[in-house]
Amino acid sequence: MALHVPKAPGFSQMLKDGARHFSGLEEAVYRNISACKDFADTVRTAYGPNGMNKIVINHIDKLFVTNDAATIIRELDVEHPAAKLIILGSQMQEEEMGDGTNFVIIFAGALLSNADNLLRMGLTPSEVINGYKLALAKSLEILPTLSCFEVKDVRNTEHVTKAMKTAIMSKQSMKMKSSLRISLLRHVFPSCRTAVLRSTSTMFGSRRSSARVCSTRRLSREWCSREV
């Protein structure tokens, strides 16, 4: 006959069998920070135009070879609750802006890494949070003064093409000729302009599905006839 082993009194007795409860800096805060830092390091090497591809095999043994952070995050089976919070933030970034998912994770990992050092120096979590809030307010004050170019009229082809050039160049080979880049931009610009003008009142609430897809028949011949 098995003996009944009572649970320890306190918060643990309200949890299911097998559940664990952590508290304090050593058990909870540092572990959460470490998990988020490890997760940020995992996707860090896939960031940017020179990011490396990742091989991801999901729970149904489907293989993905990609450097798209949104796909990597979606197919990874992350169970740590703190890392899931960062994933939720990156998914919200993808939903609202359509890009920047990897940046959110890397930036959050960097903030937590610096917070780890501050906590080990003796600061309390509330002091670190207040410091980050002050840094946020200062950043929002400085960032508008750091812009090097601003598109004031989205109907101006020359200005919008100049702003789009950096995004197009980061997705294509550096050997691509300048004339081909300009031709590509001329085809992309009408679609982007139409999507922006249709959602001027709710620009940040618009989804990526509102973007138009331009015809590439004229571009395809030029693309194939030139050396890429």
Secondary structure, DSSP 8 states (H G I E B T S, - for coil): --------SSGGGGS-TT-----HIIIIIHHHHHHHHHHHHHHHTT-STT---EEEE-TT--EEEE--HHHHHHHS----HHHHHHHHHHHHHHHHHSS-HHHHHHHHHHHHHHHHHHHHTT--HHHHHHHHHHHHHHHHHHGGGG-S---S-TT-HHHHHHHHHHHHHHHS-TTS-HHHHHHHHHHHHHHHHHHHHHTSTTTTT--GGGS-----HHHHHHHHHS--
